[in-house]
Amino acid sequence: MAESSAVAAAAAAGGTAAPTMLEELLEITAQSLVRTEVAEHYEVIRELGRGKYGHVMLVTHRQRGTPMALKLLPKASTKLHTFLYEYCVALSLATHPAIIGMFGIAIESSQYYGFLYEPALHKDLISIIKPRDGIPEPAAKQCAKQLVSALEFIHSRGLVYRDIKPENVLLFDPECRRIKLTDFGLTRPKGTKLKLVAGVIPYTAPELSNTADAQGVPIDSSLDAWAFGVLLFCLLTGYFPWEQSLPDDPFFEDFMQWQETGLEEDLPRHWKRLTAEAALMLRSLLALDPAKRCPVSGVLRYVDCPWRLEDGNSQETAVKP
């Protein structure tokens, strides 16, 4: 099929070729979009998740009995190009073992656009993060290694993921031995100019938080490194490191001071549960200057080191994820 060839080409394309290949895949997919009502071919079992822009249902194919996850986006609030773009990006990246697998089926019903992918029956990472505790350190390291691999793969394709958060990491077992990244609606080619259009959240890198240029900031993989650092902090502590990456946030202000001095006595209180190695790892990922931020692969240098102190359970309350 022409679509399969385009997927293979888009997956292999890197750098400046990626946007062109994705646009070609979009055109092909738009022409081959299956128009059907969900109930005609699929039996809905239950809802797997719901977000701001759509919801995901567990379905089975009525003839084959195959379980699938069906993401549905309301046509009333979703542009066709927006839907096709997310689907095609996901399709072009689905060959990686730590990225959600796709069935290559995109549909249009009377009310929805939708596409089918492999179901994750153990929910997502947010479902196992315990407040004031996080997740077990071995599981955090399992997550870290797989996410490094997935993000490096995305970056090698000339793309920036831009949506690292626990809700987008799907679990295929409770110990995180097999996880997969999902939801590529915000993924953009490297160099795309972006400006902050919504409120600052913990994962927002400071160069976007303080966007003054009306033309926006050209994005690169350092945005993902920042959000990855925030995610790892949540896994190890059960907290966000701050509410907003802005100087008027007291937690972020403390962090900025520590970033400037690097002194142990300036380490924010709610970071004291971390080992020196883990603090150094996160300090590198969360460098305030994106040019000095280490790539996501820098985490691999620390996976054989302890990340969490055993006596760190009585730290001050921080910001819950």
Beta strands, then each sheet from edge to edge (+ up, - down):
strand 1: 34-35
strand 2: 42-50
strand 3: 55-61
strand 4: 67-74
strand 5: 102-108
strand 6: 112-117
strand 7: 159-160
strand 8: 169-171
strand 9: 179-181
strand 10: 188-189
strand 11: 193-194
strand 12: 217-218
sheet 1: 1+ 5+ 6- 4+ 3- 2+
sheet 2: 7+ 10-
sheet 3: 8+ 9-
sheet 4: 11+ 12-
end
